Every structure is written in structure tokens, then in C-alpha cells.
Amino acid sequence: MYRAHVTGGALRDEVDGSTDRAAWFPLDAVADLPRHGFVDEALRLAGLLGDARSR
């Protein structure tokens, strides 16, 4: 897991790679997205969200 900041460029899908579709989402939209459990743990560790699965 990495914490990163966008500094420029354009987000694009990875051709013949491990990423189906690349997209940016606002943090407040993450709770409504389908995602792997490690995403919630990474957000908690970064102090960005409490319990991302809580509603």
C-alpha cells in the first residue's frame, strides 16, 4: 500500500495489465464503491476515513 498525491498527467487504463479500469473518486464516495477489504484498512491507516463500511 502506498499513500500518493496526484502531481499531473492523465489517469488511464492499463493495457494488458492488472487494472481493468482506472478512475478517481472523491473520498466521500468510497463507502458506496465495491472494493477489496484492504482498501478500508489502508484508508484507516492513513487517517482518511473512520470505518469506510459504516453507514
Backbone bond lengths (Angstrom), bond angles and torsions (degrees), N, CA, C in turn:
res aa  C-N    CA-C-N  psi(-1)  N-CA   C-N-CA  omega(-1)  CA-C   N-CA-C  phi
1 M - - - 1.445 - - 1.516 108.29 -
2 Y 1.308 115.23 142.16 1.458 122.00 -179.85 1.516 109.10 -132.64
3 R 1.312 116.00 147.22 1.457 120.59 170.17 1.527 105.59 -104.62
4 A 1.315 116.41 128.20 1.460 120.51 -174.19 1.520 110.51 -138.60
5 H 1.301 115.41 164.77 1.458 122.87 176.34 1.518 108.16 -131.02
6 V 1.316 117.06 136.39 1.462 121.51 177.83 1.521 108.30 -70.61
7 T 1.323 116.31 129.40 1.465 120.71 178.69 1.518 112.51 -116.82
8 G 1.332 117.23 -8.06 1.461 119.98 178.85 1.509 110.84 156.77
9 G 1.299 115.06 -177.76 1.455 120.47 179.82 1.508 112.07 84.54
10 A 1.323 115.34 -174.38 1.454 121.72 -178.85 1.520 109.43 -123.13
11 L 1.319 116.34 135.25 1.455 121.49 175.91 1.521 108.33 -72.48
12 R 1.336 117.19 135.13 1.454 120.10 -179.74 1.523 109.76 -144.03
13 D 1.328 115.63 155.20 1.452 121.36 176.31 1.521 109.63 -66.13
14 E 1.330 115.84 150.70 1.457 121.67 179.88 1.529 108.94 -90.56
15 V 1.308 117.74 114.06 1.461 122.35 -178.69 1.530 108.56 -73.92
16 D 1.344 116.29 127.45 1.472 122.40 -180.00 1.522 113.05 55.85
17 G 1.324 116.80 32.49 1.452 120.38 179.93 1.505 112.21 -120.32
18 S 1.310 116.43 -158.18 1.459 121.24 -175.53 1.528 113.51 -91.71
19 T 1.323 117.24 -4.16 1.459 120.65 -177.90 1.522 110.59 -103.95
20 D 1.323 115.81 119.14 1.462 121.19 176.44 1.514 111.64 -66.66
21 R 1.329 113.77 -53.73 1.458 121.11 -174.46 1.523 107.98 -148.37
22 A 1.287 116.80 131.21 1.461 121.71 178.99 1.521 109.06 -105.01
23 A 1.331 116.88 134.96 1.461 121.22 178.75 1.518 109.11 -157.73
24 W 1.325 116.64 149.52 1.465 122.25 174.55 1.519 108.33 -96.93
25 F 1.324 115.45 141.65 1.459 121.92 177.90 1.521 108.97 -132.65
26 P 1.338 117.72 143.64 1.463 119.25 174.33 1.536 109.22 -66.32
27 L 1.335 116.97 147.09 1.460 120.44 -177.94 1.524 112.99 -55.27
28 D 1.321 117.72 -35.18 1.461 118.62 -178.42 1.527 112.53 -71.33
29 A 1.324 119.00 -8.67 1.465 122.16 177.56 1.535 112.19 -94.55
30 V 1.335 117.60 -11.85 1.460 121.47 -174.32 1.530 112.02 -60.65
31 A 1.321 117.89 -38.75 1.470 120.79 -177.28 1.525 112.13 -58.93
32 D 1.315 118.55 -25.90 1.466 122.14 -178.33 1.528 113.65 -94.94
33 L 1.323 118.29 -0.30 1.466 121.79 -177.99 1.525 111.46 -93.08
34 P 1.339 117.80 145.86 1.466 119.38 169.63 1.523 107.25 -71.64
35 R 1.326 117.30 133.75 1.461 120.12 -176.86 1.515 110.35 -158.98
36 H 1.308 115.99 163.52 1.457 122.84 176.97 1.529 108.10 -77.83
37 G 1.320 117.97 149.29 1.462 122.79 -177.30 1.517 114.81 -57.58
38 F 1.340 118.40 -28.54 1.455 119.24 -179.08 1.531 112.18 -66.20
39 V 1.330 117.18 -20.30 1.468 120.23 177.30 1.530 109.53 -64.61
40 D 1.334 116.72 -45.01 1.464 120.39 178.60 1.524 110.84 -61.68
41 E 1.325 116.66 -42.68 1.471 120.11 179.56 1.521 110.99 -64.21
42 A 1.324 117.69 -42.20 1.462 121.25 178.89 1.526 110.94 -62.57
43 L 1.323 117.42 -41.86 1.467 120.71 178.98 1.523 111.33 -65.31
44 R 1.343 116.98 -39.38 1.473 120.01 176.98 1.517 110.63 -64.82
45 L 1.330 117.19 -46.02 1.465 121.15 -179.54 1.527 111.98 -61.89
46 A 1.318 116.61 -34.15 1.466 121.17 179.39 1.522 111.99 -79.96
47 G 1.348 116.39 -7.58 1.467 119.51 -179.00 1.510 113.07 72.97
48 L 1.337 117.30 20.57 1.462 120.98 -176.58 1.517 113.25 -90.23
49 L 1.328 117.56 -27.94 1.457 121.81 179.18 1.528 108.16 -143.27
50 G 1.326 115.06 150.75 1.460 118.52 173.18 1.513 108.08 -72.31
51 D 1.315 117.70 -106.21 1.457 122.57 174.64 1.513 107.60 -101.09
52 A 1.323 117.15 102.36 1.468 122.18 -174.00 1.520 112.43 -62.55
53 R 1.308 118.85 -20.82 1.460 121.18 -179.67 1.533 111.47 -88.10
54 S 1.323 117.50 -12.02 1.463 120.17 -179.36 1.517 111.18 -71.12
55 R 1.312 116.05 146.67 1.471 120.05 177.95 1.501 108.24 -126.94
